[in-house]
Every structure is written in C-alpha cells, then in structure tokens.
Amino acid sequence: MKYEIIPVTPFAQNCTLFWCSDTKQAAVVDPGGDIEKIKAAITKHGLTLEKIFITHAHLDHAGATNALAVLYSVPIEGPHKEDLFWINAIEEQKQMFGEAFNYAEKFTSNRFLQQNDTVKFGNITFEVYFCPGHTPGHIVFFHRESKLAQVGDVLFSGSIGRTDFPRGDHATLIRSIRDNLFNLGDDVRFIPGHGPMSTFGQERRTNPQVSDTAVGVR
C-alpha cells in the first residue's frame, strides 16, 4: 500500500489518498475540500478511485465528499451513524465558517461503519475502530500490515481532538484513544486530521493530555 497526504481547506486538513500498488485502485479518506488537488494526485499516480472513506462529518473533513463521489461515481463509506446529525448540519456548518466553504454539500453515506467492520479497496483492507469523543460517530481506519492508522481528529502529535462541539465528550475521547488506539501498538504510525504524523507510543509516553503520566498510569 502507498499513500499521499493532501492538505486541504484553510484548516490544512490531512486528506489522504491511499492506493493498492498491485491494482492501482485507490481510496480517499476525508476529502474536505480542494477537490482539484485531490483529482491531480489521483491522475499523477495513474490511479482508479474506488471508494471514499470518512472519519467524521465535520466540514473540513467531509465538505467535498459528495462532489468527489459524483465526479468518480464511487461509494462513500463512513462515518458511524451517530455522526448523521453532523452530515445533516453541513449547511449550518457552512454558515459558521463563511465563504471559504461555499462548495460544501451534504452527502449520503452508502455504508455507515462501526467497531470491527472492515473496508476494502484493491487488495487492501482497513480495520475500523469506533472512537467517539470529538464527535459521537468518529471512526479510525487501520492498516495492520503497514502499522498505519488514519485517526481524523481523535489524536494529534502532542494533543487530542476538541470536545467542545455539540455531543463532544472529553472522557469518552480519552477512553477511545487509550482503549481502542493505544492497544494497537506503540509502533503504529498515525496520520492525524491536522499536523505532522506521530506514533501511538510517542503519544502514550509524552502527550500532555492522554499519556500514561497524564492519566495516572505508571
């Protein structure tokens, strides 16, 4: 499996293009905007887009989902059904963030996802982990063979996702990270929704909000 991180929207959200090196079939995770940049990456690598995967339905992660799905005639998988209210609120989200997100549209997921599901493209399989807290329907995608995860806005290098949005919950987010993500292994690298990559081990050791020390684990 290969990938390219494509920062999109004024928030520099880490949309990622993944592809199977055997089949050249691809998936895009979190196409929040800048659809021309995403198209250019697909063309540059000579790929066939097969699916779109969504971690959660905040505007900067999902705003261009419908346009990309229509353009390539591909299905949308994710997020968890608990984020449906965020999908339905995309018009309200646009009003909050102004003209920069005028392109954003509501989308219809072809398949809501939950814990222990898998999603596939080409010869690649991602495991799905349900990690609420930032939003109630947030999910994470994990490629076990590469020890690589795309975690959306659950966890960042040196920080964690905000929980002050509607139906966010700090304690739930901490449980999601420590029980569902850190158990995948210290050597797992992750692509966060914003900013640089890190590893679960690095965050377990040093993250000021969710490390062993921060939560009182010795």
N, C-alpha and C positions, 0 to 999 in steps of 0.2 A: 504494500500500500504506500502511496505517495500523497503528499498534501501541499497546499499553498495557503497561507493565511492572507486574507484580503481585507485590510482595514476599510470599513465603510461608514458612512454617515459622519456628521460633525462630531460625533462622540467616539470616533475611531474604534468602532465595534469590530471584533475579530470574527468576521465571516470566514469560513474555511471551505476550500474546495478539496475534497478527498477523491482519489481515484485508484482503481484497481490496475496495477501495471500489466497484468495479463490480458485484460479485456478492453482497457481504456474506457470502461464505464465509470461514471462519476456520481458523486452526491455533493450537494452544497448544504452546509449547516449554517443556519441563521443569516439569510440574505436580507439584512436590514435596510439596505439602500444601495445607491451607486451601482445600478444594475449593469451599466456599460462596463464597469471594471470587472464584474463577475463574468460577463459574456466574453470579454477579452481574454481572461485567464482560461476559460473553457476552450476557446479557439486556439490559443497559444500552445496548449498541450495536446491538441488534437483529440479531445475527449467527446464522449456522448453522455450528456446529462441524463441520469436515470431517475433520480429522486431528490427531493428536498426534505431535510430534517430540521425540526425546530426545537430548541431547548425550552424556550418560554416566549410568551407573546407580547413582551414589551416592544414598543415601536422600533427602537434601534436594532432589534434582533429580527423582527418579522415584517417590517414595513413594505419590503419589495417581494414578499413571498408570493402573493397572488400573481403579480406581473411576471415573475420568473417562471412560475408553474404554467401560466398560459402560453408564454413565449416558447417553451420547450415541450409542452404537452406532457408534463410529468406529475406524478402524485406527490402529495405533501404528507409526511408522517411526523406526528408530534404536534404539540407537546402533550402532557397529561390533560385529561378532560377538565380538571379543576381550573385550568387557565382559559377556559372558554369565555369567561366574562371579560378577560383582557382582550381576546380576539374581537368580541362584540363591541369593545370600547375603543377600537382603533380610531374612529372619527373623533372621539373625545380626546384621545392622546394627541392627535394632530393639532387640535386647537391649543393644547397646552404648550407644544413645542414650536409652533409657528411655521413659517413658510418653508423652512429647510426640509420639512417632512410632508409637503403637499402631495407628493407622489404616493404616499402610503395608502394601502387599501386593506379592507377586511378580507380574510381568506377562509376557505373551508378545508379543514383537515380531512384527508382521506382515511386517516387512522390515528386515533388518539393512542398514546402509549402509556405503559405502566411498568412497575418493577418486574424484572425477569423477562420482559419482552426482548426480542432481537429485531434488528433491522438489517437489510442486506442491499448491496449493490455490487454488480460484477461478482467476483469471488470473495468479497469482503463481508464480514459480519460484525456489527457493533452490538454490544450488550447495552441494555437500557437500565438506568438506575433512577428511581424516583427520589428527587432531592428538593422537597419543598422548603419554604422559608423566605427566600427572596420573592418568589411568587408561589401560590399554592399548588401550581401544576408544573413546576420546573422539573426537567429531566436532564440527565447527563448521558453522553454516549461514550462507550469504552471499547477500544480495540485491543483485545487481550494479547494478541500475537506481538503487537508493536509496543505494548505497555504505554498506550497513549489515550488520553481522555480529552473530550471537549466538554467543558463544565459550565459554559454560559456564565451567568453572574452569581453562581454559588460561591466560588472561591477565586481569589486573585493572589498574585505574588505579594505577600505581605499584608493582605487584607481579606475581607469577606464581603458578600453582597449586602446591599442596603435592605433594611426590613421595615422602612417607614412608609412604604407604599401600601395601598389597600390590600388587606389579607396577607401582608407580610408578617413574619414572626421570628424573632431573634433566636429563641430557644430551639425552635424547630430547625432553623438553619444550622445551628451548631451540631445538633444531632445528625442531620443529613450529612454533614461533612465528616464528622468523626466516625459515625457508624456505617455509612454507606460508601464513602470515598476513601478514607484513610485505610480501611481494611483491604483495599485493592493492592496495597503495597507501597512502601516508601520509594521504590524506584520508578513508579509510574509518573511519566511526564504529563502535564496537562496544558491545554490551550484555554486560557480564561476568556471571558467575554470582552475584556479590555486589558491592554498592557502586555507585559512580557510573560513568556512561559515560565513554569517552575515545576517542581516535583512535589508529590504529596509528602514525602519525607522531609523536604526542606520546610514546608509549611507546618508540619506536625512538630518540628523542632523549634521554629523561630517565629511563626505567625503570631502577632501580639493579641489576636482575638480568639484563636482556635487551637493554639499549640498545646502540648501536654502541660506546660507550665501555666498557661493562661486558664486552663480549666481545672487545674489542681491535680493532675495525674503525674505521678513520679515514675 
